[in-house]
Amino acid sequence: MASDAEKSYDLLIVGAGPAGAAAAYWAAKRGLEVLAVDKQHFPRDKTCGDGLTPRAVKELSDMGLEGEFTSWHRHQGLRVRAHGTVLELPWPSHPTYPDYGFVVRRRDLDKLVAERALSAGAVIRHGVEAVTPLWDDASKSGELTGAVLRNKATGETEQVKARFVIVADGANSRFGRALGTKRDRSLAQGMAIRTYYASPVHDDPWIESALDITDRQGNTLPGYGWVFPLGDGKVNVGIGLLSTFRDYKSVNTSWLMEEWAHALPDFWGVDPTRPEITPVGGRLPMGGSVQPKAGPNWLIVGDAAGTVNPFNGEGIDYAYETGRAAANIIASAVAHSDLSILSEYSRWLETTYGLYFRVGHLFAKAIGNPDLIRRLTNSGMQSRTFMEWALRIMANLLRPGELKPAELAYAAMKGLAKTR
């Protein structure tokens, strides 16, 4: 019997985080022989807010993980703080998505989703990195035949063959760059840093966002802060900002995180001098800003494709969704022995996210002006109705086919985006 390293697979997935593990699950469910590799050993930590919105919850439920929900910390919506006003905004009702979310540490969540893919029949190898694409030089078609893998512990390399490849190795996708992907630098990029603190209200039913942050001297800081309760004695505390901020490149994120920790509302009872771990951060390409996302027999998904929401920095729900879509499209290509079916992926991305991401990029550009965002949040916080609309738009929870105020407001923004 051939070993895993010697087999030829229907699908090789580079990366077994949210997008890769979701792709592995759905592809294996469709009967494909799947190998997913990840350079890390699970469970592993990951820079993230750990918050799951209703879109992510739906994907996890569809993967059969509802049985885990009772052990996760559930939240009912978003608490927003700005300019001395506090609003608690429940997740809206929606025909497709639930009206609740969870906060789950990524080291736990990603392990569970990877195990779910294993249970569906996928093979996952941890501590193994895909370092070099293998090309079909004979056909001159730009098709991949697999990849060179390297064992991180031993340094040994091997070649694995596959009919199709999904690239899901995260925001700084080395494998994607080897295929020629690049980020459009004219579009917004996010930057975030986070840590954990002990808190007496670790089981609060709201995730929280602060829209006006100041340092200890009262000076306005760029970006927005968050506090997400984990229900395990700790809260996830972080701060994020966009590259549209005029002084983006000069921002010291460690200093920014420290100032935000000292500015946290007393409600959380956090000792800013005692983080659980050293704060860690990273950068995220947003709004589908990475191109190309598809080749003759390969697709790019999740953060590697830049599918992060420019409105709020969410990436995990879009990772699950793009991983699922890519897996199903490749399964159809296998079933029909037709490579041209992979062109459906780009069309699906455009139909599902294209205009929404373009609107998000306009929003990201606008809020790069600190004075403008201060005026917008100050006026917006005076109207609960306005903020409820904003939540539905920014969380991508608009109701299809309806013409209610949030949908009408978004339609006006779409009209502006179409003219750009």
KASULWO-V899781 format. One record per residue. N is the residue number from 1. RES is the residue in three letters. PHI is phi as a letter, one per 30 degrees, with the letter a starting at -180 (999 if undefined). OMEGA is omega as a letter, one per 30 degrees, with the letter a starting at -180 (NA if undefined). BURIAL is + if it has 9 or more other C-alpha atoms within 8 Angstrom, else -. Layout:
N,RES,PHI,OMEGA,BURIAL  N,RES,PHI,OMEGA,BURIAL
This chain:
1,MET,999,a,-  2,ALA,d,l,-  3,SER,d,l,-  4,ASP,e,a,-  5,ALA,d,a,-  6,GLU,c,a,-  7,LYS,d,l,+  8,SER,c,a,-  9,TYR,c,l,+  10,ASP,d,a,+  11,LEU,b,l,+  12,LEU,c,l,+  13,ILE,c,a,+  14,VAL,c,a,+  15,GLY,j,a,+  16,ALA,b,l,+  17,GLY,d,a,+  18,PRO,e,a,+  19,ALA,d,a,+  20,GLY,d,a,+  21,ALA,d,l,+  22,ALA,d,l,+  23,ALA,d,l,+  24,ALA,d,l,+  25,TYR,d,a,+  26,TRP,d,l,+  27,ALA,d,l,+  28,ALA,d,l,+  29,LYS,d,l,+  30,ARG,d,l,-  31,GLY,j,l,-  32,LEU,d,l,+  33,GLU,d,a,+  34,VAL,b,l,+  35,LEU,b,l,+  36,ALA,c,l,+  37,VAL,b,l,+  38,ASP,b,a,+  39,LYS,d,l,+  40,GLN,c,l,-  41,HIS,c,l,-  42,PHE,c,f,-  43,PRO,d,l,-  44,ARG,b,l,-  45,ASP,d,l,-  46,LYS,b,l,-  47,THR,d,a,+  48,CYS,a,l,-  49,GLY,d,l,+  50,ASP,i,a,+  51,GLY,d,l,+  52,LEU,c,l,+  53,THR,d,a,+  54,PRO,e,l,+  55,ARG,d,l,+  56,ALA,d,a,+  57,VAL,d,l,+  58,LYS,e,a,+  59,GLU,d,l,+  60,LEU,d,l,+  61,SER,d,l,+  62,ASP,d,l,-  63,MET,d,l,-  64,GLY,i,a,-  65,LEU,c,l,+  66,GLU,e,l,-  67,GLY,d,l,-  68,GLU,d,a,-  69,PHE,d,a,-  70,THR,d,a,-  71,SER,c,a,-  72,TRP,c,l,+  73,HIS,d,a,+  74,ARG,c,l,+  75,HIS,b,a,+  76,GLN,c,l,+  77,GLY,l,a,+  78,LEU,c,l,+  79,ARG,c,a,+  80,VAL,c,l,+  81,ARG,c,l,+  82,ALA,a,l,+  83,HIS,h,l,-  84,GLY,i,a,-  85,THR,c,l,-  86,VAL,b,l,-  87,LEU,b,l,+  88,GLU,c,a,+  89,LEU,c,l,+  90,PRO,d,l,-  91,TRP,d,a,+  92,PRO,d,l,-  93,SER,d,a,-  94,HIS,a,a,+  95,PRO,d,a,-  96,THR,c,a,-  97,TYR,c,l,+  98,PRO,d,a,+  99,ASP,c,l,+  100,TYR,a,l,+  101,GLY,b,l,+  102,PHE,b,l,+  103,VAL,b,a,+  104,VAL,b,l,+  105,ARG,d,a,-  106,ARG,d,l,+  107,ARG,d,l,+  108,ASP,d,a,+  109,LEU,d,a,+  110,ASP,d,l,+  111,LYS,d,a,+  112,LEU,d,a,-  113,VAL,d,l,+  114,ALA,d,l,+  115,GLU,d,l,-  116,ARG,d,l,+  117,ALA,d,l,+  118,LEU,e,a,+  119,SER,d,l,-  120,ALA,d,l,+  121,GLY,j,l,+  122,ALA,d,l,+  123,VAL,c,l,-  124,ILE,b,l,+  125,ARG,c,l,+  126,HIS,c,a,+  127,GLY,i,a,+  128,VAL,b,a,+  129,GLU,c,l,+  130,ALA,d,a,+  131,VAL,c,a,+  132,THR,b,l,+  133,PRO,d,l,+  134,LEU,c,a,+  135,TRP,c,l,+  136,ASP,d,a,+  137,ASP,d,a,-  138,ALA,d,a,-  139,SER,d,a,-  140,LYS,h,a,-  141,SER,c,a,-  142,GLY,i,l,+  143,GLU,d,l,+  144,LEU,c,l,+  145,THR,c,a,+  146,GLY,k,a,+  147,ALA,a,l,+  148,VAL,d,a,+  149,LEU,c,l,+  150,ARG,b,l,+  151,ASN,d,a,+  152,LYS,d,a,+  153,ALA,d,a,-  154,THR,c,a,-  155,GLY,i,a,-  156,GLU,d,l,-  157,THR,c,l,-  158,GLU,a,l,-  159,GLN,c,l,+  160,VAL,b,a,+  161,LYS,c,l,+  162,ALA,a,l,+  163,ARG,d,a,+  164,PHE,b,l,+  165,VAL,b,l,+  166,ILE,c,a,+  167,VAL,c,a,+  168,ALA,b,a,+  169,ASP,c,l,+  170,GLY,j,a,+  171,ALA,d,a,+  172,ASN,c,a,-  173,SER,d,l,+  174,ARG,d,a,-  175,PHE,d,l,+  176,GLY,d,l,+  177,ARG,d,l,+  178,ALA,d,l,+  179,LEU,d,l,-  180,GLY,j,l,-  181,THR,d,l,+  182,LYS,b,l,-  183,ARG,d,l,+  184,ASP,d,a,-  185,ARG,d,l,-  186,SER,d,a,-  187,LEU,c,a,+  188,ALA,d,l,+  189,GLN,b,l,+  190,GLY,c,l,+  191,MET,b,a,+  192,ALA,b,l,+  193,ILE,b,a,+  194,ARG,a,l,+  195,THR,a,l,+  196,TYR,b,l,+  197,TYR,b,l,+  198,ALA,d,a,+  199,SER,a,l,+  200,PRO,d,l,-  201,VAL,c,a,+  202,HIS,d,a,+  203,ASP,c,l,+  204,ASP,e,a,+  205,PRO,d,l,+  206,TRP,b,l,+  207,ILE,d,a,+  208,GLU,b,l,+  209,SER,b,l,+  210,ALA,c,a,+  211,LEU,c,l,+  212,ASP,b,a,+  213,ILE,c,l,+  214,THR,b,l,+  215,ASP,d,a,+  216,ARG,d,l,-  217,GLN,c,l,-  218,GLY,i,l,-  219,ASN,d,a,-  220,THR,d,l,-  221,LEU,c,l,+  222,PRO,d,l,-  223,GLY,i,l,+  224,TYR,b,l,+  225,GLY,c,l,+  226,TRP,b,l,+  227,VAL,b,a,+  228,PHE,c,a,+  229,PRO,d,a,+  230,LEU,c,a,+  231,GLY,i,a,+  232,ASP,b,a,-  233,GLY,j,a,+  234,LYS,b,l,+  235,VAL,b,l,+  236,ASN,d,a,+  237,VAL,b,a,+  238,GLY,a,l,+  239,ILE,b,a,+  240,GLY,b,l,+  241,LEU,a,a,+  242,LEU,c,a,+  243,SER,d,l,+  244,THR,d,l,+  245,PHE,d,a,+  246,ARG,d,a,-  247,ASP,c,a,-  248,TYR,e,a,+  249,LYS,d,a,-  250,SER,c,a,-  251,VAL,d,l,-  252,ASN,c,a,-  253,THR,d,l,+  254,SER,d,l,-  255,TRP,d,l,-  256,LEU,e,l,+  257,MET,d,a,+  258,GLU,d,l,+  259,GLU,d,l,+  260,TRP,d,l,+  261,ALA,d,l,+  262,HIS,d,a,+  263,ALA,c,a,+  264,LEU,e,l,-  265,PRO,e,l,-  266,ASP,e,a,-  267,PHE,e,a,-  268,TRP,d,l,+  269,GLY,i,a,+  270,VAL,c,l,+  271,ASP,c,a,-  272,PRO,d,a,+  273,THR,d,a,-  274,ARG,b,l,-  275,PRO,d,l,+  276,GLU,d,l,-  277,ILE,b,l,-  278,THR,d,l,-  279,PRO,e,l,+  280,VAL,b,a,-  281,GLY,b,l,+  282,GLY,a,l,-  283,ARG,c,a,+  284,LEU,b,l,+  285,PRO,d,a,+  286,MET,b,l,+  287,GLY,i,l,+  288,GLY,i,a,+  289,SER,d,l,+  290,VAL,c,l,+  291,GLN,b,f,+  292,PRO,d,l,-  293,LYS,c,a,+  294,ALA,a,l,+  295,GLY,b,a,+  296,PRO,e,l,+  297,ASN,b,l,+  298,TRP,b,a,+  299,LEU,b,l,+  300,ILE,c,a,+  301,VAL,b,l,+  302,GLY,i,a,+  303,ASP,d,l,+  304,ALA,d,l,+  305,ALA,c,a,+  306,GLY,i,a,+  307,THR,d,l,+  308,VAL,c,a,+  309,ASN,d,a,+  310,PRO,d,a,+  311,PHE,d,a,+  312,ASN,b,l,-  313,GLY,i,l,+  314,GLU,d,l,+  315,GLY,b,a,+  316,ILE,d,l,+  317,ASP,d,l,+  318,TYR,d,l,+  319,ALA,d,l,+  320,TYR,d,a,+  321,GLU,d,a,+  322,THR,d,l,+  323,GLY,d,l,+  324,ARG,d,a,+  325,ALA,d,a,+  326,ALA,d,a,+  327,ALA,d,a,+  328,ASN,d,l,+  329,ILE,d,l,+  330,ILE,d,l,+  331,ALA,d,l,+  332,SER,d,l,+  333,ALA,d,l,+  334,VAL,d,a,+  335,ALA,d,a,-  336,HIS,c,a,-  337,SER,h,a,-  338,ASP,b,a,-  339,LEU,d,a,-  340,SER,d,l,-  341,ILE,d,a,+  342,LEU,d,l,+  343,SER,d,l,-  344,GLU,d,a,-  345,TYR,d,l,+  346,SER,d,l,+  347,ARG,d,l,-  348,TRP,d,l,-  349,LEU,e,a,+  350,GLU,d,a,+  351,THR,d,a,-  352,THR,d,a,-  353,TYR,b,a,-  354,GLY,e,a,+  355,LEU,d,l,+  356,TYR,d,l,-  357,PHE,d,l,+  358,ARG,d,l,+  359,VAL,d,l,+  360,GLY,d,l,+  361,HIS,d,l,+  362,LEU,d,l,+  363,PHE,d,a,+  364,ALA,d,l,+  365,LYS,d,a,+  366,ALA,d,a,+  367,ILE,d,l,+  368,GLY,d,l,+  369,ASN,c,a,+  370,PRO,e,a,+  371,ASP,d,l,-  372,LEU,d,a,+  373,ILE,d,l,+  374,ARG,d,l,+  375,ARG,d,a,-  376,LEU,d,a,-  377,THR,d,a,+  378,ASN,d,l,+  379,SER,d,a,-  380,GLY,d,a,+  381,MET,d,l,+  382,GLN,d,a,-  383,SER,b,l,-  384,ARG,d,a,+  385,THR,e,l,-  386,PHE,d,a,+  387,MET,d,l,+  388,GLU,d,l,+  389,TRP,d,a,+  390,ALA,d,l,+  391,LEU,d,a,+  392,ARG,d,l,+  393,ILE,d,a,+  394,MET,d,l,+  395,ALA,c,l,+  396,ASN,h,l,-  397,LEU,c,l,+  398,LEU,d,a,+  399,ARG,c,a,-  400,PRO,d,l,-  401,GLY,i,a,-  402,GLU,c,l,-  403,LEU,b,l,-  404,LYS,c,a,-  405,PRO,e,a,-  406,ALA,d,l,+  407,GLU,d,l,+  408,LEU,d,l,+  409,ALA,d,l,-  410,TYR,d,l,+  411,ALA,d,l,-  412,ALA,d,l,-  413,MET,d,l,+  414,LYS,d,l,+  415,GLY,d,l,-  416,LEU,d,a,+  417,ALA,d,a,+  418,LYS,d,a,-  419,THR,d,a,-  420,ARG,d,NA,-
